[in-house]
Amino acid sequence: MFIKQPLDEFLGFQYKKRDDQHLEITVPIQDLFINSAGVVHGGVISSLADVAMTNLVPANEAGVQRALTVDLNVSFLKPAAGSQLTAKARIEKAGKTLVHTECLIYNDQEELVAKSKAILFRTK
């Protein structure tokens, strides 16, 4: 089950679970996301990566997340533009308490626009 939170619905995130270690989130680019330089704001890209990686740890039956981000790193490789972005997240190492994750974000031309890593803390 995916996390249920208003921000994700507001941004228009569309989830697709690949398997227990991989998932994708696609988001249509809205005018609201564009910064003064004419490309997607880094905060939107960071949020997309964070949500993708936190959803690698399944939510409970009520949609409440079971992991919190304790460290997040985002590297922007290319200005993001187009009609949509796709985050492809995976678990690198899942421990009892900490989960190391990675996320690659692509534009609608399948060009890599950002890379992210996060360490998640499992909650009860």
FENJORA-V705009 format. One record per helix or strand of 3 or more residues. SS is the DSSP state (h for helix, s for strand). FROM is the first residue (numbers start at 1). TO is the last residue. Records with the same first field share a line. If there is no record, write none. Layout:
# FENJORA-V705009
SS = FROM-TO ; FROM-TO
This chain:
# FENJORA-V705009
h = 6-11 ; 31-33 ; 42-54
s = 14-19 ; 22-28 ; 67-76 ; 84-94 ; 98-106 ; 112-122
